[in-house]
Amino acid sequence: MNTKISDLAGPDISAYKKVEKILLKKLKFFNAKEILATYLDLPRKERETKLLQEHKAVFILGIGSVLKDGYPREI
């Protein structure tokens, strides 16, 4: 069962429905390993900044796992 943001919102859900609609169009999913491979030349703490300059809403999978550079993916 897929739960929508608006399902959790309570009686006044109009604002949540708007947010949900925007997120469904704009949210991009990335794996931490994919981010490292894409921005290998950037320091760890600058990768997300660069990613967010290109994509306004992201969800990062694999947070906390150790990457090829030997460091865990930071939040």
TAJO-V994346 format. One record per pair of residues at least 24 apart in sequence whose C-alpha atoms are under 8 Angstrom apart, sorted by the first residue. I is the first residue (numbers start at 1). GAP is how many residues later the second one is. If there is no record, write none. Layout:
i: <I;I>
gap: <GAP;GAP>
This chain:
i: <23;26;26;26;27;27;27;27;28;28;28;28;29;29;29;29;30;30;30;30;31;31;31;32;32;32;32;32;32;33;33;33;36;44;44;45>
gap: <34;29;30;31;29;30;31;32;27;29;30;31;29;30;31;32;28;29;30;31;29;30;31;28;29;30;31;35;41;29;34;35;31;29;30;29>
